[in-house]
Amino acid sequence: MWLELQIFGFRALWSPFYLLFILIISALYFYITGPKRKQSEERPTVSQQTMFYGGMLLLYIIKGSPVDLLSHIMFTAHMTQMALYYLLFPILIIKGIPVWIWHKLFAVPVLSSILRLMTMPLLSLIVFNGIFSIYHMPVIFDYAKSDELAHTIITSFILLTAFFMWWSVFSPIKEMDRLSPILKIGFIFANGVLITPACGLIIFAGTPLYETYTESGAWMQAMSLCVPSEVLAGLSNSLSGPEYFTPMPLVEDQQLGGIIMKITQEIIFGVIIAYIFFSWFNRERDTIDPLPSNVQTES
């Protein structure tokens, strides 16, 4: 398949402008947390820097590398992209940004009230899973893939709700860390339950759901989101649809995409639950008073 993808050219495969965007964001992080940082503001730890720059690398891989192009060809790649984009990327950024930056963001008038409302655990849980499920309704999905502006707005809004949702679990601001460890575990379980209907609809559908992958006109329109128009115009007569690149039947590709989404979600959620549980266990263990050394046992 790699050889076939090269017909779209370097720009479509590697998105150099998106790479430049990633580098600019990374440079701003370095400048704000380094030379511009005040003496009273803590420098990000090695762990935080690793998280943030790792998040930027992940963002480029899923939105700027050939993975993005492949997501317009195979639904399997699309769901892999969605799982990493919404369920992993926000965690890395939240954990990677120093707490004093978050304090400044949540201190902005008006914006502060909106952020505090949208990061309320129950609301953020319902909004993220609701919007994610609505996005994968065929009529909404096909519309989003047909227009670059609509696609950017919709996917960016879902990403924003994903940040709100993960804030309930990983809030670095202590007064906003509203959930106890056991409630955080329950919160993640609820996420797994609420995202299941969307995955189930996709996995158990007996026919292809999305015109984006079945109709040549809709597919070419979707491809225009990541392939330069002049390149796509030159290929329009030789390409009819995704079947040129993969022998996998559309229904099987669709079902595999739903399965990958669910499995990836379970893995990420499982790791986070384990992290919360063991952090909680170790914290509770450290608070237990040890047996005084001068206590003598009865003979």
C-alpha positions in Angstrom: 0.0 0.0 0.0 2.9 2.4 0.7 3.9 2.5 -2.9 0.3 3.3 -3.9 0.1 6.1 -1.4 3.1 7.9 -2.9 1.0 8.9 -5.9 -0.4 11.7 -3.7 3.0 13.3 -3.2 5.1 14.5 -0.3 2.8 17.3 0.8 -0.2 15.0 1.2 1.9 12.3 2.9 3.9 14.4 5.4 2.0 17.7 5.7 5.0 20.0 6.0 2.8 23.0 7.0 1.3 21.0 9.8 4.8 20.0 10.9 5.7 23.7 11.0 2.6 24.4 13.2 3.7 21.6 15.6 7.2 23.1 15.7 5.9 26.6 16.4 3.7 25.3 19.3 6.7 23.4 20.7 8.9 26.5 20.4 6.3 28.6 22.2 6.2 26.1 25.1 10.0 26.2 25.3 10.0 30.0 25.3 7.1 30.4 27.8 8.4 27.8 30.3 12.1 28.8 29.8 13.4 32.3 28.9 10.1 34.1 29.5 9.4 32.3 32.8 9.5 34.4 35.9 11.7 33.4 38.8 8.6 32.7 40.9 7.3 30.2 38.3 8.5 26.7 38.4 10.3 25.2 35.5 8.6 22.2 34.0 10.0 18.9 35.2 11.7 16.4 32.9 8.5 14.3 33.1 6.3 17.3 32.1 8.5 18.2 29.2 8.5 14.6 28.0 4.8 14.5 28.2 4.3 17.7 26.3 6.8 17.1 23.5 5.6 13.5 23.3 2.1 14.8 22.9 3.3 17.1 20.0 5.0 14.1 18.4 1.9 12.0 18.7 -0.2 14.9 17.3 2.0 15.0 14.2 1.9 11.3 13.8 -1.9 11.1 13.9 -2.7 14.3 12.0 0.3 15.1 9.9 1.9 11.8 8.9 0.6 9.3 6.3 -1.8 8.1 9.1 -4.0 11.1 8.3 -4.1 10.4 4.6 -4.8 6.7 5.3 -7.7 7.6 7.6 -9.5 9.0 4.5 -8.9 5.7 2.7 -9.6 3.1 5.4 -12.1 3.4 8.2 -9.8 1.3 10.4 -7.1 4.0 10.2 -9.7 6.6 11.0 -10.8 4.9 14.2 -7.2 4.4 15.3 -6.6 8.1 14.7 -9.7 9.0 16.7 -8.8 6.8 19.6 -5.3 8.3 20.0 -6.4 11.8 19.2 -9.2 12.0 21.8 -8.2 9.4 24.4 -4.4 9.8 24.7 -3.3 13.2 23.3 -5.2 15.4 25.8 -3.8 13.5 28.8 -0.2 14.2 27.6 -0.9 17.9 27.2 -2.7 18.3 30.5 0.1 16.5 32.3 2.8 18.3 30.3 1.8 21.9 31.0 3.0 23.4 34.3 0.3 24.2 36.8 1.0 27.9 36.9 0.1 28.2 33.2 -3.2 26.4 34.0 -3.8 28.9 36.9 -3.4 31.8 34.5 -5.7 30.3 31.9 -8.4 29.7 34.5 -8.0 33.2 35.9 -9.0 34.9 32.6 -12.4 36.7 33.1 -15.4 35.1 31.4 -13.3 32.3 30.0 -12.7 31.1 33.6 -16.5 30.7 34.2 -16.9 28.7 30.9 -14.0 26.4 31.7 -15.2 25.7 35.2 -18.6 24.9 33.9 -17.5 22.6 31.1 -15.0 20.8 33.3 -17.6 19.7 35.7 -17.3 15.8 35.8 -20.8 14.8 34.9 -21.3 17.4 32.3 -17.9 16.8 30.6 -18.6 13.0 30.6 -22.0 13.4 28.9 -20.9 16.1 26.4 -17.8 14.3 25.2 -19.4 10.9 24.7 -22.6 12.5 23.2 -20.7 14.6 20.7 -18.4 11.7 19.8 -21.4 9.4 19.1 -23.3 12.1 17.1 -20.2 12.7 15.0 -20.2 9.0 13.9 -23.8 9.1 12.8 -23.5 8.6 9.0 -25.2 11.9 8.0 -22.9 14.0 10.3 -19.8 12.0 9.5 -20.3 12.3 5.7 -21.0 16.0 6.0 -17.9 16.6 8.1 -15.8 14.8 5.5 -17.3 16.9 2.7 -16.2 20.3 3.8 -12.8 21.4 5.2 -14.1 24.1 7.5 -16.9 21.9 8.9 -14.4 19.1 9.5 -12.0 21.4 11.3 -14.7 22.9 13.5 -16.3 19.6 14.4 -13.1 17.6 15.1 -11.6 20.5 17.1 -14.8 20.8 19.2 -14.7 17.1 20.0 -11.0 17.5 21.0 -12.0 20.4 23.3 -14.6 18.3 25.0 -12.1 15.5 25.3 -9.8 17.9 27.2 -12.8 18.9 29.5 -13.5 15.2 30.1 -9.9 14.2 31.0 -9.6 17.3 33.2 -11.9 15.6 35.7 -9.3 12.8 36.1 -6.0 14.7 35.7 -6.7 18.2 36.9 -3.3 19.8 38.0 -5.2 22.5 40.0 -5.9 21.0 43.4 -9.1 22.9 44.1 -10.5 21.6 40.9 -9.6 18.0 41.5 -13.1 17.2 42.6 -13.2 13.4 42.3 -11.7 11.0 44.8 -9.7 8.1 43.4 -12.6 5.7 43.6 -14.9 8.2 41.8 -12.2 8.7 39.1 -12.2 4.9 38.5 -16.0 5.0 38.3 -15.8 8.0 35.9 -13.5 6.0 33.6 -15.8 3.0 33.7 -18.7 5.2 32.8 -16.7 6.6 29.8 -16.2 3.0 28.6 -19.9 2.3 28.9 -21.1 5.5 27.2 -18.7 5.1 24.2 -19.8 1.5 23.6 -23.1 2.2 21.7 -21.2 4.1 19.0 -18.6 1.3 18.6 -21.4 -1.3 18.7 -23.3 0.4 15.9 -20.2 0.3 13.7 -19.1 -3.2 14.6 -22.5 -4.9 14.1 -23.7 -3.0 11.1 -24.2 -5.4 8.2 -23.7 -2.8 5.5 -21.3 0.1 4.9 -22.6 3.1 6.8 -20.6 6.0 5.3 -20.7 7.3 1.8 -17.3 8.8 2.4 -15.8 5.3 1.9 -18.4 3.9 -0.6 -19.3 6.6 -3.1 -16.6 7.8 -5.4 -17.8 11.4 -5.4 -18.0 11.6 -1.6 -14.7 9.8 -1.3 -12.9 12.2 -3.6 -14.4 15.1 -1.7 -13.1 13.7 1.5 -9.7 13.1 0.0 -9.5 16.8 -0.9 -9.2 17.6 2.9 -5.6 16.3 2.8 -4.5 16.1 -0.8 -3.7 19.2 -2.8 -6.4 20.0 -5.4 -4.0 20.0 -8.3 -2.7 16.5 -7.4 -6.3 15.2 -6.9 -7.4 16.6 -10.2 -4.7 14.7 -12.0 -5.7 11.4 -10.3 -9.5 11.8 -10.6 -9.8 9.7 -13.7 -7.7 6.8 -12.4 -9.1 6.5 -8.9 -12.6 5.4 -8.1 -12.4 4.7 -4.3 -10.6 3.1 -1.4 -10.6 -0.4 -3.1 -7.6 0.8 -5.2 -5.5 0.8 -2.1 -6.8 -2.1 0.0 -8.5 -5.5 -0.9 -10.4 -5.4 2.4 -14.2 -5.4 1.9 -15.8 -2.1 3.1 -17.9 -3.9 5.8 -15.0 -5.7 7.2 -12.9 -2.5 7.3 -15.7 -0.7 9.1 -16.2 -3.5 11.6 -12.4 -3.8 12.2 -12.3 0.0 12.8 -15.0 -0.3 15.5 -13.2 -3.2 17.2 -9.8 -1.3 17.1 -11.5 1.8 18.6 -13.0 -0.3 21.4 -9.8 -2.3 22.1 -7.6 0.8 22.1 -10.1 2.6 24.5 -10.0 -0.4 26.8 -6.2 -0.5 26.9 -5.9 3.2 27.6 -8.6 3.2 30.2 -7.2 0.1 31.8 -3.7 1.7 32.1 -5.2 4.8 33.6 -7.3 2.9 36.1 -4.2 0.9 37.2 -2.3 4.2 37.5 -5.0 5.8 39.7 -5.4 2.7 41.9 -1.7 2.2 42.6 -1.1 5.9 43.2 -4.0 5.8 45.6 -2.7 2.6 47.3 0.8 4.0 47.7 -0.5 7.3 49.1 -2.7 5.5 51.7 0.1 3.2 52.6 2.4 6.2 53.3 -0.1 7.8 55.6 -0.2 4.7 57.9 1.8 5.2 61.1 4.5 2.6 61.4 4.8 0.5 64.5 7.0 2.4 67.0 10.5 0.8 67.2 10.5 0.9 71.0 7.4 -1.2 71.5 8.4 -4.6 72.9 6.3 -7.7 72.3 5.1 -9.6 75.3 7.2 -12.7 76.2 
